Amino acid sequence: MTLAATYWLRHFSFQSATEDRYFETEPGTRILARCNWQPEPQRRPTLVLVHGLEGSSESGYMLGTAARALEAGFNVIRLNQRNCGGTDHLSPTLYNSGLTHDFHAVVRILIERYALPELFLAGFSMGGNLVLKTAGEMSAAAPPQLRAVCAVAPSLDLAAGADACDTRRNCIYRWHFVSKLKERFRRKVMLFPQRYSLDGLDSVRTIRQFDDVVTAPAFGFRDSSDYYYRSSALRVIEQVHVPALVIAAEDDTLVPFHPFRDPALTSNPHITLITTTHGGHCGFISASDGPERFWVEPRLVEFCLQHSSL
């Protein structure tokens, strides 16, 4: 299901009406938001979508969920994380799995500048970790406009996820992610040679090695273990105070299932946990044709509708 969902060709007519906006989340850093607005957007709920590792606003699950949400009456904003979607030049910094600053900033901008009355955050894989971590950091101080968050196959325990990706059975995924990460970092070195160096990059073969050589030093972490611990949503999941939907598959080859049994998650009354036997990593392809084919997309929209008063 993981591969099928990735390569399943779908066409979405709404893309022709997409508007690009840039949010400055800190001095010198802008992120690209691909926006689709309803008539009178200040009277509609808004769904903000966050992609996974080496994904973008054009990833299939982002487009599929956007289409369902637009049909249901939502404004939809598909965020590109720093450096993703061809935006390497818009920030001197890299991105990482715990960099929630941008999402705090986007929520604030959408409330204060755009006067949007209801916001929903939904993330996939790495993006799921980020939206849950954002909600946990906000805790009871989350703005009332943030009505709920959703996470599909979130990498709640980054160390466990990195180690799973680096196993032999996931060699194809490991090669894909490591090669893409190295390719992106080489572009970054070309853009900001005074800030970054290629030293040690050629020896990188695994996700953890990449994070030891590149991510940890770039963000002031001691090493990859320190980065994974401090950036994992599981560390703050018990502090989530807004309604949250978490969807995970037991056969997810990239995100181990055991973190979803953690009492910090299962005992939080604000979290609705849905687990399935099958689904792969962000796949969840139904045997039935039609609107339920990509099963997880309508689940996200339904959850958000349940927590909208508009």
N, C-alpha and C positions, 0 to 999 in steps of 0.2 A: 504493500500500500504506500510505503514511503516513496518509492520510485514512481509508481503509477500516478500519484498525486502531483509529483514534481513535473512530469513530462506530459500529462494529459492536456491536450490543446483545447482551450476554451476561448470564446470571443465575447467581448463585452462592449456593448454600444455606448455605455456611459463615458468611456474614456475620451471620446471626442469633445465632451463638455467639461473636461477637467481643467481646473485653474491652478497654476503653480504659485505658491507663496513661500516666502523665506522668513523663518523665525530666527531672530538673533537671541540665542539662549545665554550667551555671555559675550563680553567684548572680544571681537575677532572671530567668533564662531557663529555661523548660520547653518540651519538645517532646512532641507527642502521638504515642503509639505504639498502633496498633490490633493487638491480639494475639489469636492463636488457638493454644491449647495442646493438646498431646497428653496422654493419661493419663500420669502420671509424667514430667513435662516434663524433669526432671533426668537422665533416661535416654535422651533423644532429641536429635538434632541440631537446631539452630535456624537458620533462614534469615531474615536481616534484609534487607528490601527498601527501596530508596531511589529515589524518583521523580525526574523531570526538571523542567526549568524550567516554573514555573507549573502543575505537576501536583500530585498529592496521593496520599494512601493509597488513594483511590477511583479512581485512573486504571485504565483497562482492563488494561494490561500488569501492573500491581501485583496486581490481583484475579486475573487469569488465572494468573500464576505462583504466587500464594499457593495457589490451588486445587490445582494440580499438586503443589506441595510438601507440602501437607497430606495428600493421597492417598498420598504416598510416605513418610509418617511423620515429617515435620518439624514442629516448632513454627514458626510464622511470625509475624514482627513487621513490620508495614508502618509505616515511619516517615514522619511528616510533617516536612519541613524547617521551620525557623523561619518563622512567619507563614503557612504553607500549611495547607490543610484547615480554614480558619476559626479559626486560632490566632494571629492578629495581636496579640491582647492578651496573649499569654503571654511576650513578650520585647520589651524596648525597642529591640532591634537588628533590622536587616534580615537577609536571607540572601544568600549569593553562591556562585558556582561553585567557590570554593576553600576554603570555610569547613568545614574538616575537624574542627575542635575537637569538634563535637557527636558525631561518629562515634567518635572516640577515647574520648569520655566514655561513650557507649552501650556500646561493647565492654567497657570497664572495669566498668560497672555490671552488665552481664549476667554477667560472670565472678565478680565479688566479691560482689554482693548476691543474684543469682539462682542462682549455682552451676551455670550451664549448661556442660556439658562440651565441646561443639563448636559453634562459631559460623561462619556463612558470610555474607558480605556480597554483595549483588547490586544493581547500580544501572543505571539507564537514562538515556542521554543525559547531561545534567548530573550526574545521580546516578552514572553510570558514571565520569565524571571524578573525582567525590568519593571513591568507594570505592577506585579505583586510586591516587589521591593519598594517601589514608589508609594504604594498604598500603606505598606507597613511603616515606612518612615514618616508618613503623614499621620498615621495612627488616628487618634480621636480628633486631631486638629485638621483633618481633611476638610476642604471647603464643601459647603452644602451642595454646590453645583456638581461635584463629582459624585454621581449617583451609584456607580458600580464599576468593577473591573472584571475582566475575563482573561483567562490564561489557558492556552491549548498546548499540551505537552511541554510545560514549563521546565526549564533546567534548574529546578529548585536547589539542588546540591551540585555546584559547578565542578567540584573535585570528582565526584562520582561520574558525572557526565563526561568530563575530559578523559578519565581513565577508561570508560566504556568505549568511547570513540577510538581510543588508541589500541584496542584489542585487535587480534588478528581477524576475527569475523567481520569487523567493521573497516577492513583495510581500504575498501573503495571509498567509503565516506571520509576516512582519515586523509587519504590522498587528495580528495576533492577539497576539503576544508583547508588543509595545510597549504596546498598549492595556491589556493585563492588568497589566503591570508598573506603568504609570502609575496605574491604578485602585487597585492594592494600596498604592502609595506614598501616594496621597491618603488612604487609610484610616489609614495609619501616622501621617501628619501630624495627623489628627484625634485620634488616641489619644495622641500624644506631641508636642504643638505646641511645647513648650519645647526639643525636641531636633531637629526637622526643619522645613524650610521648602519651600514650593512654588516658590520662585524658580527660574526657568529651565525648569520642567517643561513648560510649554505649548509651548516651541519644540522639544521632543524629538520626533524622527520615526524614529530608528533605534535599534537595540540599543546600538551604540557610543556614541551621544549620551546615551542613558539612563545608561550606565555612567560616562561622563565627568561628568554632572551630578549623579547620585545615588550610585551604588555606590562609585566611587573615593573621593570625599570622606568618605563615611560610614565607610569602613574604613581610612582613612589611606594609600591608594594615591596616587601622584603623579597619575595619569590612567588612562584605560582601558587603555592599552598596558602600563603597569606592573602593573595588576590582572590582565590576561590572562596576562602572562608568569609572574608569581609564583603564580598560581592554577592553571595548567595541569598536569595529571598527567604530560604528556610530559616535563616538566622532571625528574621523579623516577622515571620508569617503570623505569629500569635498576636502581633500588634495591629493586624489589619482590622479596621473598624467599619469599612464600607462593605456592602454586599459584594461577594466575589464568587465567580464561577471558575472552577478548575476542572479541566477535562484531561484524562490521561489514559493511555492504553497499556495493558500489561505486556504486550509484545513489542513495545517501542524499543528498537535496537540501540538508540542513541541516548535516551533518557532513562536511567534505571528506575524501576517502579518503587523500590523500597522507601524513598523519601515521602511518597504519598501516603504511607502508613504512619508517618511521624505524628505523635500526639499533638504537637504544636499546631499542626494543620487540621487533623481530624477533630480536635476538641474545640476549635474556633467556631462559635455559633454563626459568625458572619459568612463563613465559607461553605459553598455548595460544591461537593466533590462528586464528579461523575467519572467512573472508571469503566473501561470496556476490556473484554478479553483480547479483541483484535482492533487494529487501527493503525499500527505502525507509528512512525514519527510524523505527526501533523497530516496523516493521510485520511483515515476515517471514511473510506469510500464504501458506500452502501451497495448491496446487490441490486437494489431497486433503481430503476431509471427515473428521471424526472427531478423534481425539486429536492428530493432526499438523497440524491446521488452523493453529493459531498456533504455528508451527514452533519459535520460539526458546524458548518456555517449557519444553518437555520437555528441551531441550539444557541449560538452566541446572540443572534438577533432576538430570539424569543426571551432570553434572560434579560437583555437590556430593556425590551418592551415592558416586561414585568415590573421594572423599577423606574419606569418613566411615568410622569404624571401629565405629559403633554399629549 
